[in-house]
């Protein structure tokens, strides 16, 4: 069972609302949506609906209009992270709500931090109610308010704020002064911002409990002054003064490292409430400074030491309740991946070490895979992250480990691998990692994911690479994927002639060398599946000179039944398309196929597919353009050969439908044609009765078989096989009805009890 469990009923219902939003809404004059009718939503459901719309990427100026009605959809914790919403749409949809929390991080569409603050401050209730605000990645752009004639307000207008997050913003020292004047400020994250001084923190020294100041690359303060400010923050419990170890000026970094060193070696009376410290990325801190700090702080619960060289320090091993980010062991790396999800520099570092630790693993680690997946999702455009993360995915899912993972987790992982292949088409190592991870029968056969996209990406990869081992994997993946596509997807795929050309090029390459390997077999299987009941693909095959190539392969690989079956299987697909049958009217080709049918030394599989081609072509006397004696010989040999074939236990072929058999079962068809069709149906029905018996009923073949059985002109051999099929289907139906009856009786007994 999937460890993540099924989706909740609430999730499913909200997904349906999202899916049917157009039908549930009318358009306003400005183009925004309004619900035609809605009850008063439970408050938590309104928040969840907004979150669901954002997660599905459907939140924009049009759809966000449904939240203008703050009476039926009452928002408290609103997240529009990474959505495209303009300032006007934001103001109309959100500023009338009595919000407790708002996350407008990384919103595109022209929304600025100033517009958010101004809009929220226009609601007196929101001024007092809003406690948490995140504006990561937004331009604050206070000047836009002055230009627009709006009331100039600041963060201090929102007096209820306790938590503010302004990562990657153009935060100025003046803005920081304004923020720090808030009377209830407890938590502040100004990472990667443009502040140069931290003196403003003295204003909130009695209230601030958490300060995150990662990678302040413009900070310009002497170590003594910096340390003095830290010393004044008596209520501070968490301090993050980490740095990006991969960039920055070494001189400036040394100054900030010096302040950290002095803090570590200082008295425990400095920051007496501190229980959590993150100095990851600060590479010049000594073991002795860290030891002094840890030994003097008995209440520590977290230390961030990734990329410092300190995570193996012996003093850490004696701290049982201390969580550490570092690279000394898996626990430290897991903690790093959890805490630093948004920090690319640290994610890269953690993944590099995780790759080394998982290279020889043979135990399924779903929690680790989930962390790797989240890292990839958080940095979808980062080559550096995906380069290492895709290698980690391979380590964690190779051999049988993928089967032990939750299905939903694996599906999401495969989707992310496809994203990586699409995003980094020219990065050979990323492509190789993804290909190696995807080359798993379990993943390709059993997991739900976009197999059409995967097929297109694989064929694109194949056109740019010729490394034998990887080519084999790519062709193998394509071979399985094409067989899993729906008829509509196969038809769509077949419109791309390059797909056909690339697979034929692989066949030609191998055939020219006379090679018999898995790459050739996979390519032949892919082409066979691609042309199955897909006339467009069959036509493309002929136009790409595939027929000439396959004639050569038939002759060259005469003693290779596995190759011959795949070649003849594709020619069967072409023979099923009436308008393409004329392309097969080649005397040498048909005489060669007839010789395969006659050869009793060959496997039945080869003779079966040879017979299928000849049965399709021989069934239409009006379309036969060759010598009539050849057709007569074919029809006679069909009957004589088929009655000698033994019953096969192993599965040799599967059919998407029986539609191509309908013309062959009509009254008046030669007995050899009819016999081949009923033998084929009997073969697959005997191997998978439940599947094919329902197909027979749905497609009307049961009636055709009954008609054959009762018609006086039907050959006895055809009647005998037809009767076996109908008996088999009848026995299966009787058995199924008996089982269903027993189940119903059992349910009735349970109800009575």
TAMOSUL-V175500 format. One record per residue. N is the residue number from 1. RES is the residue in one letter. PSI is psi in whole degrees, -180 to 180 (999 if undefined). NEAR is the number of other C-alpha atoms within 12 Angstrom. Layout:
n	res	psi	near
N	RES	PSI	NEAR
N	RES	PSI	NEAR
This chain:
n	res	psi	near
1	X	144	11
2	X	120	16
3	X	-25	15
4	X	-13	16
5	X	168	11
6	X	165	14
7	X	148	14
8	X	160	11
9	X	-38	10
10	X	-45	18
11	X	-44	18
12	X	-40	16
13	X	-43	17
14	X	-37	27
15	X	-37	24
16	X	-39	19
17	X	-44	27
18	X	-44	30
19	X	-36	20
20	X	22	16
21	X	-40	28
22	X	-41	20
23	X	-25	16
24	X	-6	19
25	X	161	25
26	X	162	20
27	X	137	21
28	X	175	17
29	X	-32	10
30	X	5	15
31	X	-7	17
32	X	160	27
33	X	148	29
34	X	132	30
35	X	131	30
36	X	-43	17
37	X	141	17
38	X	139	20
39	X	174	16
40	X	112	17
41	X	140	21
42	X	139	18
43	X	-43	23
44	X	-33	20
45	X	-36	25
46	X	-44	33
47	X	-42	32
48	X	-35	30
49	X	-44	39
50	X	-44	40
51	X	-41	32
52	X	-43	29
53	X	-40	34
54	X	-43	28
55	X	-33	20
56	X	0	21
57	X	24	21
58	X	8	27
59	X	119	36
60	X	-173	34
61	X	-29	35
62	X	-54	31
63	X	-29	37
64	X	-13	42
65	X	-24	34
66	X	-21	42
67	X	4	39
68	X	-26	30
69	X	92	27
70	X	3	28
71	X	-39	20
72	X	-34	24
73	X	91	35
74	X	110	32
75	X	141	38
76	X	-45	33
77	X	97	31
78	X	131	40
79	X	120	36
80	X	29	45
81	X	130	31
82	X	15	29
83	X	169	32
84	X	100	29
85	X	130	37
86	X	169	28
87	X	-42	31
88	X	-45	27
89	X	-39	33
90	X	-48	43
91	X	-45	29
92	X	-33	29
93	X	-32	39
94	X	-25	46
95	X	-7	37
96	X	-5	28
97	X	152	39
98	X	77	31
99	X	143	35
100	X	-37	31
101	X	146	33
102	X	127	38
103	X	106	37
104	X	31	44
105	X	140	32
106	X	29	29
107	X	133	32
108	X	175	26
109	X	7	22
110	X	2	25
111	X	132	38
112	X	162	35
113	X	-39	44
114	X	-40	37
115	X	-37	40
116	X	-50	46
117	X	-46	43
118	X	-44	37
119	X	-45	35
120	X	-38	43
121	X	-17	35
122	X	-12	27
123	X	109	24
124	X	-37	21
125	X	-41	22
126	X	-33	33
127	X	-38	33
128	X	-30	27
129	X	-34	29
130	X	122	38
131	X	-26	34
132	X	131	35
133	X	128	41
134	X	124	40
135	X	35	42
136	X	138	34
137	X	-2	29
138	X	149	33
139	X	128	31
140	X	-45	35
141	X	59	26
142	X	-27	30
143	X	-27	19
144	X	-29	23
145	X	-41	23
146	X	-42	15
147	X	-35	12
148	X	-2	14
149	X	13	12
150	X	160	18
151	X	127	21
152	X	115	23
153	X	168	29
154	X	-175	34
155	X	-33	44
156	X	-10	30
157	X	-24	31
158	X	80	39
159	X	-17	32
160	X	-6	32
161	X	130	39
162	X	-31	34
163	X	127	36
164	X	134	40
165	X	118	40
166	X	50	40
167	X	138	35
168	X	46	31
169	X	170	30
170	X	44	30
171	X	131	38
172	X	169	28
173	X	-37	23
174	X	-42	23
175	X	-41	32
176	X	-38	35
177	X	-44	24
178	X	-45	24
179	X	-44	42
180	X	-8	37
181	X	-7	30
182	X	131	36
183	X	-22	25
184	X	12	29
185	X	123	38
186	X	-32	34
187	X	130	35
188	X	129	37
189	X	111	39
190	X	28	45
191	X	143	35
192	X	25	32
193	X	-178	34
194	X	17	29
195	X	148	33
196	X	-17	27
197	X	150	29
198	X	14	40
199	X	-30	28
200	X	-23	27
201	X	-21	41
202	X	-24	28
203	X	-29	24
204	X	26	34
205	X	-23	33
206	X	-11	25
207	X	-29	28
208	X	128	39
209	X	-20	32
210	X	125	37
211	X	121	37
212	X	117	34
213	X	56	39
214	X	134	39
215	X	62	40
216	X	84	36
217	X	-13	31
218	X	7	26
219	X	130	33
220	X	81	22
221	X	140	26
222	X	150	24
223	X	-37	25
224	X	-45	20
225	X	-39	23
226	X	-45	31
227	X	-38	29
228	X	-43	25
229	X	-45	27
230	X	-39	42
231	X	-27	32
232	X	-13	27
233	X	74	34
234	X	-28	27
235	X	-3	29
236	X	125	34
237	X	-29	31
238	X	125	33
239	X	123	38
240	X	106	37
241	X	41	40
242	X	171	40
243	X	157	42
244	X	109	33
245	X	-8	32
246	X	-7	22
247	X	172	18
248	X	166	20
249	X	127	18
250	X	-34	18
251	X	-47	15
252	X	-38	23
253	X	-38	34
254	X	-39	23
255	X	-45	26
256	X	-35	39
257	X	-35	35
258	X	-40	30
259	X	-39	32
260	X	-43	39
261	X	-46	30
262	X	-36	29
263	X	-43	37
264	X	-38	35
265	X	-6	26
266	X	180	27
267	X	148	18
268	X	-9	24
269	X	-18	20
270	X	127	26
271	X	63	34
272	X	-23	27
273	X	-3	28
274	X	126	36
275	X	-5	30
276	X	125	33
277	X	131	38
278	X	115	41
279	X	25	45
280	X	143	44
281	X	-9	39
282	X	100	40
283	X	-6	28
284	X	9	29
285	X	139	35
286	X	160	24
287	X	-39	24
288	X	-38	19
289	X	-42	26
290	X	-42	36
291	X	-43	27
292	X	-40	24
293	X	-49	35
294	X	-42	35
295	X	-25	23
296	X	-5	24
297	X	91	29
298	X	-18	22
299	X	11	23
300	X	136	29
301	X	-15	24
302	X	140	33
303	X	128	41
304	X	112	42
305	X	18	44
306	X	138	43
307	X	33	36
308	X	-17	34
309	X	8	24
310	X	-3	32
311	X	-10	38
312	X	9	23
313	X	130	26
314	X	-30	16
315	X	-23	21
316	X	-29	32
317	X	-21	19
318	X	-5	15
319	X	95	21
320	X	-36	14
321	X	9	15
322	X	123	26
323	X	138	31
324	X	138	40
325	X	130	42
326	X	-160	42
327	X	14	36
328	X	-30	29
329	X	176	24
330	X	-38	27
331	X	-42	23
332	X	-39	36
333	X	-40	39
334	X	-43	37
335	X	-39	32
336	X	-44	43
337	X	-33	43
338	X	-46	30
339	X	-30	29
340	X	30	37
341	X	-35	29
342	X	-4	28
343	X	102	34
344	X	-41	34
345	X	-41	31
346	X	-34	44
347	X	-45	47
348	X	-47	39
349	X	-47	38
350	X	-41	45
351	X	-37	47
352	X	-45	31
353	X	-35	30
354	X	-38	38
355	X	-44	31
356	X	-39	23
357	X	-24	25
358	X	3	30
359	X	-40	20
360	X	15	17
361	X	146	23
362	X	11	18
363	X	132	22
364	X	134	26
365	X	76	29
366	X	-36	28
367	X	-39	25
368	X	-44	37
369	X	-40	43
370	X	-40	33
371	X	-40	32
372	X	-44	48
373	X	-45	41
374	X	-35	31
375	X	-42	42
376	X	-40	42
377	X	-32	28
378	X	-21	25
379	X	64	29
380	X	-21	27
381	X	4	20
382	X	113	27
383	X	-43	27
384	X	-42	28
385	X	-47	38
386	X	-28	44
387	X	-46	37
388	X	-38	35
389	X	-41	49
390	X	-33	47
391	X	-38	39
392	X	-40	42
393	X	-43	48
394	X	-45	41
395	X	-37	35
396	X	-12	40
397	X	4	43
398	X	166	35
399	X	-125	23
400	X	6	21
401	X	-30	26
402	X	-36	36
403	X	-22	29
404	X	-5	26
405	X	153	32
406	X	139	27
407	X	-44	27
408	X	-39	29
409	X	-45	34
410	X	-40	41
411	X	-43	30
412	X	-38	27
413	X	-45	42
414	X	-42	40
415	X	-40	31
416	X	-35	36
417	X	-41	44
418	X	-38	37
419	X	-42	31
420	X	-43	40
421	X	-38	39
422	X	-37	28
423	X	-33	23
424	X	65	28
425	X	-23	26
426	X	5	18
427	X	99	22
428	X	-40	23
429	X	-38	24
430	X	-46	34
431	X	-42	39
432	X	-45	35
433	X	-46	32
434	X	-43	46
435	X	-43	41
436	X	-38	35
437	X	-37	40
438	X	-20	48
439	X	69	35
440	X	127	30
441	X	-38	25
442	X	-47	27
443	X	-47	40
444	X	-33	33
445	X	-39	23
446	X	-20	19
447	X	142	27
448	X	124	23
449	X	176	29
450	X	91	27
451	X	-26	33
452	X	-48	32
453	X	-43	26
454	X	-41	40
455	X	-45	42
456	X	-41	35
457	X	-37	34
458	X	-42	42
459	X	-33	41
460	X	-42	29
461	X	-43	37
462	X	-34	39
463	X	-15	25
464	X	0	19
465	X	147	26
466	X	11	21
467	X	121	17
468	X	-49	18
469	X	-42	19
470	X	-34	29
471	X	-41	38
472	X	-45	31
473	X	-44	36
474	X	-44	46
475	X	-37	48
476	X	-43	38
477	X	-45	42
478	X	-42	49
479	X	-43	37
480	X	-43	36
481	X	-43	44
482	X	-36	45
483	X	-16	31
484	X	-5	31
485	X	152	34
486	X	161	21
487	X	-37	24
488	X	-41	19
489	X	-40	25
490	X	-42	35
491	X	-41	26
492	X	-42	24
493	X	-37	35
494	X	-17	34
495	X	-21	24
496	X	101	23
497	X	-27	25
498	X	-30	22
499	X	-48	36
500	X	-45	42
501	X	-40	30
502	X	-42	34
503	X	-39	45
504	X	-34	42
505	X	-37	31
506	X	-45	38
507	X	-46	38
508	X	-41	29
509	X	-44	24
510	X	-40	29
511	X	-37	28
512	X	-31	17
513	X	-5	15
514	X	26	20
515	X	141	20
516	X	100	25
517	X	178	25
518	X	-30	26
519	X	-45	36
520	X	-45	39
521	X	-40	36
522	X	-40	35
523	X	-42	45
524	X	-40	46
525	X	-41	36
526	X	-44	41
527	X	-37	49
528	X	-48	42
529	X	-37	42
530	X	-34	48
531	X	0	43
532	X	114	43
533	X	35	35
534	X	87	36
535	X	-36	31
536	X	-44	29
537	X	-41	38
538	X	-41	40
539	X	-43	37
540	X	-39	30
541	X	-46	39
542	X	-43	32
543	X	-24	20
544	X	19	23
545	X	29	20
546	X	-32	35
547	X	-45	32
548	X	-42	23
549	X	-43	29
550	X	-32	35
551	X	-41	29
552	X	-42	23
553	X	-40	37
554	X	-42	36
555	X	-39	25
556	X	-34	23
557	X	45	27
558	X	-32	27
559	X	17	19
560	X	91	23
561	X	-33	29
562	X	-35	29
563	X	-45	38
564	X	-40	39
565	X	-42	39
566	X	-38	38
567	X	-49	46
568	X	-32	43
569	X	-43	41
570	X	-41	42
571	X	-30	48
572	X	-44	39
573	X	-39	41
574	X	-41	42
575	X	-24	42
576	X	-16	38
577	X	109	31
578	X	-43	28
579	X	-10	18
580	X	-4	28
581	X	-29	35
582	X	-29	25
583	X	-20	30
584	X	-4	38
585	X	70	30
586	X	120	22
587	X	-45	22
588	X	-42	19
589	X	-47	28
590	X	-34	36
591	X	-35	27
592	X	-43	26
593	X	-38	41
594	X	-37	36
595	X	-32	28
596	X	-40	37
597	X	-40	41
598	X	-28	31
599	X	105	27
600	X	-11	21
601	X	-17	17
602	X	158	24
603	X	150	26
604	X	-33	32
605	X	-44	37
606	X	-46	37
607	X	-36	36
608	X	-50	45
609	X	-34	40
610	X	-43	45
611	X	-36	49
612	X	-43	47
613	X	-48	46
614	X	-35	53
615	X	-44	50
616	X	-46	45
617	X	-36	47
618	X	-13	45
619	X	-16	40
620	X	88	27
621	X	-34	22
622	X	-20	14
623	X	-1	22
624	X	125	26
625	X	-2	20
626	X	-173	25
627	X	133	19
628	X	-30	16
629	X	-35	15
630	X	-42	28
631	X	-43	32
632	X	-42	25
633	X	-39	25
634	X	-49	39
635	X	-38	36
636	X	-44	27
637	X	-34	35
638	X	-53	43
639	X	-48	34
640	X	-36	23
641	X	-45	32
642	X	-37	38
643	X	-11	24
644	X	-7	21
645	X	134	28
646	X	161	17
647	X	136	21
648	X	134	20
649	X	-38	16
650	X	151	15
651	X	127	16
652	X	-28	24
653	X	154	29
654	X	154	24
655	X	137	27
656	X	-34	25
657	X	169	24
658	X	10	34
659	X	-41	24
660	X	-16	31
661	X	-20	39
662	X	-48	28
663	X	-28	26
664	X	-18	38
665	X	5	41
666	X	149	29
667	X	136	25
668	X	-14	21
669	X	149	29
670	X	150	35
671	X	-35	36
672	X	-39	39
673	X	-49	45
674	X	-40	44
675	X	-41	45
676	X	-43	45
677	X	-47	45
678	X	-33	45
679	X	-41	43
680	X	-44	40
681	X	-44	44
682	X	-39	35
683	X	-54	33
684	X	-33	33
685	X	-37	35
686	X	-22	31
687	X	-23	23
688	X	71	24
689	X	-44	26
690	X	-41	22
691	X	-50	23
692	X	-24	32
693	X	-39	32
694	X	-35	24
695	X	-39	23
696	X	-45	34
697	X	-49	23
698	X	-36	15
699	X	6	20
700	X	13	20
701	X	-23	33
702	X	-41	31
703	X	-38	19
704	X	-41	32
705	X	-40	39
706	X	-40	28
707	X	-41	23
708	X	-43	35
709	X	-34	29
710	X	-12	19
711	X	133	19
712	X	-25	13
713	X	-6	18
714	X	134	29
715	X	145	25
716	X	-36	21
717	X	-40	26
718	X	-43	40
719	X	-43	29
720	X	-45	24
721	X	-39	33
722	X	-43	38
723	X	-38	26
724	X	-41	24
725	X	-49	35
726	X	-36	34
727	X	-43	22
728	X	-45	29
729	X	-43	32
730	X	-43	22
731	X	-38	18
732	X	-44	23
733	X	-42	21
734	X	-43	15
735	X	-43	16
736	X	-43	18
737	X	-37	14
738	X	-44	14
739	X	-44	14
740	X	-39	14
741	X	-42	14
742	X	-38	14
743	X	-44	14
744	X	-41	14
745	X	-39	14
746	X	-41	14
747	X	-41	13
748	X	-40	12
749	X	-39	11
750	X	-41	10
751	X	-42	9
752	X	-41	8
753	X	999	7
